[in-house]
């Protein structure tokens, strides 16, 4: 009998290495827990950007090479000299009556493979907590089970305080002007950090004296310079939402078991075969997917072709009740279909009547109020 790992390897292709699931993708996955397609593809390690290109609907978003290089350079500056500046910002923003340490222990986290690195990180966190001093973990590896499959996550840094508190540090290259940054970008960073907090809590639960802080340090360039500044972001709300959504995710093995034998997302297959494989897994498309999923343009095209009301947004879908297609909505509004006693149908017909009245008033030269 095949193991889950073997089955997932068959799904992505026998010669295809698994694509890592990072915190940004995990936060997006948690925001749409009803999408079995994304849960399976991410759980199997399928590179959705490559898959979308093979299907003829390439993703139109991503970080530019210039932004990537600039971000790496800024992160290196923040962590220079053993993280002295980073620790100063952390103590300054989090307070607590302590002084910034002159130095911190920076443990070696190198190991073979993500599993080895995750184990080495857990050991370093326990050792640093037991030592009772300051420690800076540079790019630690954390493990978190998602839909029955392990996901490996790599925060920018985790700081261990002398009192056993663990603080997540997120370093971003977008500017913080006059002490504040773009709200949407800060929100995305908070959701991403909440995933790291959840993963750290698993380790802290079996580490004596450890506590994961829910206040994350967000480090950004000050104004439009290359000088670092920071703010504290409380991620308790994002952590609770993410935990709840991840719990609701259908387990990957259950989705895989329902697929036809021989289904594969190997990029070497023909576009027709890949399209058939993708359509075999139910999706839950919403316009919000366009900013978070590489397959969103493919799913949007299919949703529009089927006339699904989901393509208009979740709020619209919620208002339409049992009407699931645009054609059905228009027919109900025109009085051709639907039960007049249904509140949704009645509201649609009333809206259609008001629209016709307004258009008649405009065409007849009568002011419309």
N, C-alpha and C positions, 0 to 999 in steps of 0.2 A: 504494500500500500504506500502510495506516495505521501511524503510529508508536505506540510504547507510550504516550506521553503522550496522544495522541488517544483511544486505546482506554480508558485510565483515566478520561478526561473523560466518555466515553460511559457508563461504568459508574456514576459518581456522579451523572450528569445534566448535560446541556449547559449549563444555567444555574446550576449549583451550584458555589460556590467550594470548593476543596479544604480539608478540615479538617486543620490541622497535626498532625503526629505528634511529641509531646513525649517527653522522656526517660522519664517515668513509664510511658507507654504502651509505649515501646520495651522497657523492662525487663520489663514484663508479657508482651510478645510473645516475648521471648527465653526466658521461663520456660515457654512452651508452643509450641515450634517446630513441632510436628506439626499445628497448627491452620491449615489453608489458608484457612479463612474469615476469620480475623482478619488473616492476612498480606495477603490480597487487599484487604480493606476498609480497612486502615490504609495500604497502599501506594497505593490509589486516592484516599485522602483523604476517605473516606466518614465522615460524622459518625454514629458508632454509637449515640449517645444518641438522636438524632433518629430513626434507623432503628428502634431498639428501641421507642420510643414509637409509631411508625406501625404496628408489628407487634402492639401491645397488651401489650408486656412492658417497660414503662419501667424504666430503671436506678434502683435504690434507694440509690445511694451518690453521694457528691460532696461538695465543700467548701461549707459554708454561706457566705452573704454576709458574716456577721459575722466568721467565721474568715478569709475572704479579705481583708477590710479590716484586721483586726488584723495579719495577716501582712505586708501591704504597709507598714503603719505601723512595724512592728518592723524590716523590711528597710531602710526609709529612715533609721531611727535608727542602724542599724549602719553604713551607708555615709555618714553625714553628715560634713561637713568633709573631703571628699576621701578618705574611708575611713580616717581616722586611727585610730579605735578598732578597726576590722577588722584593720588592719596590725599594731597592737599585740598583738591576740589571736593573730594568725598567728605572729609572731616569738616570742611567749611560749610557745605550745604546740609549735611545730615546732623551736624552739631553733636550734642551728647557730652559736651564739656571736656572732650579730649583734645590733645594737640596732635597735629599731623606728624606721623613717624618719620624719622630721618631715613629709614630704609624698611623694606619688607622682604620676607622670604618669597622667592619666586621659584616654586618647585618645577622640576623637569617633568613634563607630562607626555613625553614621547613614548609610544608603544606601537605594536603591530596591529593595524586595522582599527576600525572604529570601536569594536568590542573591547579590544585591549586598551585603547585610549580612555574609554568610558570607565573601565575598571581602575586604571591608573589615576584618573581624576577623582573617583570616589575615595580611593586610598589617600590621596593628597589632601582632600577636604577633611577626612577624619584625623590625619596626622596634624594638620594645621590647627584644627579645633582643639585637639588635646594639648598642643604646645602652648596655647594661650597667648599667641602674639599676632602680629599683622602678617598676612600672606596675600600675595597677588597671584591668581591663577590666570595665566595668559592663554586665551583660546582653549578653555577646558572642553572636554567632550562629555555630554550628558545623554542619557538614554531615557526614553519615554515610550511606553507601549501605546500604540494608536491602532484601534480597531483590530486588536489581536496580533499586531505586528510591531516589532521594535523600530523606533525612529531615533536617529542620532543627531543631536543638536549641538551647535558650537557657538556659545555667546562670545562677545568680544572679551569679556573678563568677568571674574568673580572675585570679590575681596572678602577675606575672612577677617573679622574683627577680633580683638583680644577677648571679648565677652562671648564669643561663639556665634555671633550673627554673621550670616552670609548675605552679601549684597551684590546683585547683578549690576553690571556696568554696560551700558549701550553707547557706542561711539558712532556718531553720525556726521556726515559731511555737510548737511544743510545748515544754514546759519541761524544763530540765535540773536535776533536784533532787539536791542534795548531789553534784554532779559527774557524775551519770549520768541518762540519759533512757530512755524506754520502749524495750525491746529491739526490738520489732517495727517501731517507727517509725524507729529508727536503722538497722535492716536494710534497710528500704525506701529510706531516704536513701542508703545505701551502694550499693545496686543502681542507683539513679538516677545517682549520681555516677560509677559505673563506665562508664556509657554516655558521659558527657562525656569521661572519660579516654580511651576508645577513639577518640572523634572528634578529640581534641587530638593523639593520637599520629600521626594521618594528616598533620597539619600539621607536627608536630615532625620527622617523618622527612625533610622537605625544607627544614628550617630549620637552618642551621649553628649549633652551640652550644646547641641547645634540648634540654631533657629534661622529660618529663611526670612529675611526682611522683605516686606511688601512695598517698600519704597525703593525704587530703582533710580540709579544715577544716570542721567542722560547728558552726555558730553558732546558739545557742538562747537564749531568755530564762532568766536565772538564777533558780532556784526558781520563785516565782510573781510575780516582778517583771517590769519591762520592761527591765531591765539585761541587756546581752548577755554571755554567757559562751561558751566554745567547748571542743571536744574534737577530737582527731585520730582519724580512722577510716582504717584501712588497707584499701584496696579491691582488693588484688591478687587475692584469691580471686574476688570478684564480677566483676572485669574478665575473668579467664580463663574463667569460666563463661559470661558474656554473649557474649564473643567466639566461643566454641565453639558456642553455641546459635544465634547470628545466622548463622554460617557454614552451619548445617544447614537454615536456612529455604529452602523451595522458592521459586524465583524467581517474582516476581509475573507476569511475562509468560507463564510456563508454565501457571499457574493460569488466567489470563484466556483463554488460547488454548483451554482445554478447555471453556469455557462455551458454551451455545447462543447463536447469533447473536441480538442484540437484548436480551440480559440487561442490566438496569439496576437500580440501587439508588436511583433518583431518588425523594425523599420525596413528590413529587407523584403518584406512582403509587398504585393501590389497594392495600390491605393484602394482598389475595390475590396480586397480581402481585409484591409485595415478598417475600411468603412463599415463592413459587415461586423467585424469584431467589436468596434466601438459602439455600434447601435445595439449590440447584444446586452450592453450594460445600461440600465436606466440612469438618466441624468435628471438633475433638478436645476434647470437653467433659470437665471435671473439676471437682469442688466448689471447688477453689482459684480457678476463674474468677470466682466470685461476688464476690470482693474486688478484681478487676482488670479486668473486661471488661463493658461496657455491655450486651452481647448475652447475658450469662450466663443470665439468667432465661428467655429464649426458648430457648436451647440446652438448658437443664436440662429444660424442659417436654417438648421433643422427645425427649430422651434417656430420660426416664421413660416417655413414651408408647410408645417402642419397646422398653422393658424392658432397655436396655443396662446392662451391669454397670459401665460407666465412671461412671455417676451415683453409684456407691457409693464412688468414690475410686480413685486410681491404684494404691495398694498392694493393694486388693482385686482390681482388674483383673489385676494381675501374678500374684496367687496362683491365679487361676482358669484359667490356661492357655488352652485352646481353647474354653472355655465363655464365650460372649459375651453371653448374655441371662440375666436373672433367672429366667425360666421354665425355661430349660435347666438352670440350677444346681439349682433345686428338683426338677426331674424326675430329675436325676442323683442327688441326695441321697435321693430316695424309691425309687431302684432301677428307675425306669421307663425311663431312657435312660442312655447312656454305657457305656464299656468298663470292666468291673470291674478290669482290669489297669492302667488309667490311675491314677497316683498321686493326681491331683486328685479323680477320682471316688471312689476308695477312701477318701480323707480325708473327703470330704463325707458318704459313707454311714456312716463311723465316727462322725462328729460327730452325724448324725441319730439313730443308735442310742443314743449317750450321752444326747442330749437326751430321747429317748422314755423311756429308763430313769430319768432324773432326774425327769421329770414323773410317771411311774408311781409312783416312790417317794414323792413329795410327796402325790399324791392318795390313796395307801394309808396315809398316816400314818407312813411309815418315814423316819427322818432321812436326808437326802441329804448324802453326804460328798464 
